[in-house]
Amino acid sequence: MGDTDALYVRFQGTVRSPRGHFPGVFALANGLARAGELSDEEHRFWRAGNDWYNVNVADPSTIDPSVYDPEANPGAVAWFKATSLDLIGRVDGYLTILAAHGVACERVESSNPEKIIYEDPDQVVVTPGGTPVQGRPGARTPATDHRSRSEFLRHPPGPAPRPPRCPALVRGVTATRRSAFDRSGDALRPGNGPDAAA
């Protein structure tokens, strides 16, 4: 599924959001938390994890408030740098929570995820901007999409299909902005992730 020379790692859902992208692991977990679907133990982990990321990862939107603006940067999503092993390792607990609630989440790796619009030592934020293929601007193939062939075939590029009406997922992706790691469903920080609203 991954690029052997991957420089970036992203954990994301397998169903596109209403905005057309795949919500990140933190947005998915935040949706479950906001919907009140977490057990006490899961909620404690989620809260502590979000607090840790808030302290240890920069919030891109405090540096560039337009980074997640859907008009200025449509489809903007965050990727961990592959060298941020401590940050990536802490995602496992979120994946466990998502799996327990039947929310699919996959690890995607890439050496060239998209057009980088923000970068810091731990992460990048990118917007769609794939290399044109076969004369169609923005057309992508399994070779240029950096996803596995089966994943590319399950979620081909193009208009986003309507996601199923899952209250936790929809709330996790469309709720209003909150604090640091809770500001964007795609940022890597809990204010932009675990507690985040897109």
URPE-V924505 format. One record per backbone hydrogen bond with DSSP energy under -1.0 kcal/mol. CO is the residue of the C=O (numbers start at 0). NH is the residue of the N-H. If there is no record, write none. Layout:
co:CO nh:NH
co:CO nh:NH
This chain:
co:2 nh:5
co:6 nh:81
co:7 nh:109
co:8 nh:79
co:9 nh:107
co:10 nh:24
co:11 nh:105
co:16 nh:19
co:20 nh:16
co:22 nh:12
co:23 nh:27
co:24 nh:28
co:25 nh:29
co:26 nh:30
co:27 nh:31
co:28 nh:32
co:29 nh:33
co:30 nh:34
co:31 nh:36
co:32 nh:35
co:38 nh:42
co:39 nh:43
co:40 nh:44
co:41 nh:45
co:42 nh:46
co:43 nh:47
co:44 nh:48
co:45 nh:49
co:46 nh:50
co:47 nh:51
co:48 nh:52
co:49 nh:53
co:50 nh:54
co:51 nh:55
co:52 nh:56
co:58 nh:61
co:59 nh:63
co:63 nh:66
co:65 nh:68
co:68 nh:72
co:72 nh:75
co:76 nh:125
co:78 nh:123
co:79 nh:8
co:80 nh:83
co:82 nh:84
co:83 nh:87
co:84 nh:88
co:85 nh:89
co:87 nh:90
co:90 nh:94
co:91 nh:95
co:92 nh:96
co:93 nh:97
co:94 nh:98
co:95 nh:99
co:96 nh:100
co:97 nh:102
co:98 nh:101
co:105 nh:11
co:107 nh:9
co:109 nh:6
co:109 nh:7
co:114 nh:126
co:117 nh:124
co:121 nh:80
co:122 nh:119
co:123 nh:78
co:124 nh:116
co:124 nh:117
co:125 nh:76
co:126 nh:114
co:132 nh:135
co:135 nh:132
co:135 nh:138
co:140 nh:144
co:147 nh:151
co:148 nh:152
co:149 nh:153
co:150 nh:154
co:163 nh:165
co:165 nh:169
co:166 nh:170
co:167 nh:171
co:168 nh:172
co:169 nh:173
co:170 nh:174
co:178 nh:181
co:179 nh:182
co:180 nh:190
co:180 nh:192
co:181 nh:196
co:188 nh:191
co:189 nh:194
co:190 nh:180
co:190 nh:181
